[in-house]
Each structure stands twice: as structure tokens, then as C-alpha cells.
Amino acid sequence: SRRELLGIIKDYGYLCGCSICNFSKILSAHEFEIHAGGKSRHPNNHIYLENGKPIYSIIQELRTAPLSIVDEVIKDVAGSSVNEVTLQ
């Protein structure tokens, strides 16, 4: 059954916080969702930021954003869950 699983966005995946990985293993979105008990074909719709928005919402916003304001869009969509040091 699907459950809430903490993770940290890291490199090109998710640092998994399950009891087996304990934040030591980076997984793809699909693998991360499996560790949370999910089986979706679109895992980024079911992986949420701290502010409750799905990762997919950032992807959708970035598709139409001009390159000059990409960092602003990420901050607007992600809110306080973005580590601003990595965006600068």
C-alpha cells in the first residue's frame, strides 16, 4: 500500500528515506515511488514538495517559462523547499 516517504531531491533523482536506504541511496522517480508502495506510470505526479505541490507542477511551469526567468519560476512554484544556495 502507498505511504508517505521522505526523500531529498539530489543530483538526478531522490535520496530515499525509507528504512532500507536511510538517505544513502539515490533513486529514480519510479524507484522512489516503488519504495513508497506506489505503482504509477507517472511518479512525478505523486512526489510532492514540502509545500504540497507535486514535482510535476514545476515541470509544467518550466515548459513555458523563458530561460531568463527559470530560477524565479522554480522559487515561485517550490517556495521555501528550494535550497537557494544551489540556485545561485
Secondary structure, DSSP 8 states (H G I E B T S, - for coil): ------EEEETTEEEE-STTTTT--EE-HHHHHHHTT---S-GGGS-B-TTS-BHHHHHHHHHHS-GGGHHHHHHHHHGGGS-HHHH-
